[in-house]
Amino acid sequence: MKKLLILTSLILLSACQKNTSSDGTTVPAQRAEGVVMRETAGGESTWQLKATSADFYDNQDVLMDNPKITLNQEKGDAILTAKKGTFKDGIITFIGSVVVTVQEEDLKLTTSKLYYNTSTKIAWTDVPFVLKRSGVTVKGKAFTADKGFSNIEIFKQVTDLPPDLKGLQPLK
């Protein structure tokens, strides 16, 4: 019985140790290729996250390469892509060449960093972005948006109107 207790203690201690390399950097506990994560509600998918690869760390951090999330909507899906991403505590952070598209809304948004809270279904950024929707270009310093990117609150906005837009003309 004593040997079993000692063996169990050693296993538990080794499971709690940090995974570090010889130079002291943290290394992932697991690496996965072709990762797919999905949230469902009532049997229906609310979002699906894919990544070409992901590193899973003991502290619950997930670092992803080429993340792509599809936010399922009744009016059409919102698709977010980036070069890198993280997932921790229900917050997905998209980093590097972030692009959001909503085909049905003729919307394309580009930025360098974007956050999505899987609990509140809110997306936001605090870095400059460019939003194009139906021929109108909006630039801003930050925004918050609902899951479908149909309600967007923009901060420090600059709007470029197309010259052929009827009814609205730029100020002279």
VENTA-V403155 format. One record per residue. N is the residue number from 1. SS is DSSP state (@ for helix, = for strand, . for the rest). Layout:
N&SS  N&SS
This chain:
1&.  2&@  3&@  4&@  5&@  6&@  7&@  8&@  9&@  10&@  11&@  12&@  13&@  14&@  15&@  16&@  17&.  18&.  19&.  20&=  21&.  22&.  23&.  24&.  25&.  26&=  27&.  28&.  29&.  30&=  31&=  32&=  33&=  34&=  35&=  36&=  37&=  38&=  39&=  40&=  41&=  42&.  43&.  44&=  45&=  46&=  47&=  48&=  49&=  50&=  51&=  52&=  53&=  54&=  55&=  56&=  57&.  58&.  59&.  60&.  61&.  62&=  63&=  64&=  65&=  66&.  67&.  68&=  69&=  70&=  71&=  72&.  73&.  74&.  75&.  76&.  77&.  78&=  79&=  80&=  81&=  82&.  83&.  84&=  85&=  86&=  87&=  88&=  89&.  90&.  91&=  92&=  93&=  94&=  95&=  96&=  97&=  98&=  99&=  100&=  101&=  102&=  103&@  104&@  105&@  106&.  107&=  108&=  109&=  110&=  111&=  112&=  113&=  114&=  115&=  116&=  117&=  118&.  119&.  120&.  121&.  122&=  123&=  124&=  125&=  126&.  127&.  128&.  129&=  130&=  131&=  132&=  133&=  134&.  135&.  136&=  137&=  138&=  139&=  140&=  141&.  142&=  143&=  144&=  145&=  146&.  147&.  148&.  149&.  150&.  151&.  152&=  153&=  154&=  155&=  156&.  157&.  158&=  159&=  160&=  161&.  162&.  163&.  164&.  165&.  166&.  167&.  168&.  169&.  170&.  171&.  172&.
